Amino acid sequence: MFTAYLMTKKWEIRFTVNGFLAGLVAITSPCYWVSPTGSIILGAVAGVIVVCGVELLEYLRIDDPIGAVHVHGVCGIWGTLSLGLFAVGKYGATGPTAPDNTAPLTGLFYGGGVTLLKTQFIGSAIITVSTFAVAMLVMWLVNLTGTLRVSAKANCTGSISTSTASSPIPSTSFRPLALLGSLF
């Protein structure tokens, strides 16, 4: 929210909502292993990342109207990588029945070196590449069916108004307060 204000000189609700969602997404992966201080830093960085991600995709003219790529994709990767930075070294990896605390996970900022950070980076890269490949395959198959794009009419008039009986733009004759007045 503050990062967006510094950039635009306006308070925008979309950045506020995406900022706190980014913090929640980012802390999901490492929440068991990081300290409260680390989680605050992690969330603050996620808030900055989501604003910069929105600006980058708008600059590249990539359409993401609700910010799902920034919030869930980029900040999810940040959260995964942050385990390699902020793991405090108290708890081990989780197992099928309980955590294995004989080998606690320690991040770079707590003297653990870069091993955990490299592991998290490799895991994030594999998941990102495989998800992208599967998504491209599915979109290619959907495109083969001819149903990936809306018709030319729907493109000009708006897809909501062509697929439903009502217009997405409210008419001026609809007055909900007038309906309430008739009840009393």
Helices and strands as residue ranges (DSSP letters): H 2-8, H 13-28, H 36-59, H 68-68, I 69-74, H 75-86, E 88-94, E 99-106, G 108-110, H 115-145, H 152-157, H 159-163, H 176-183
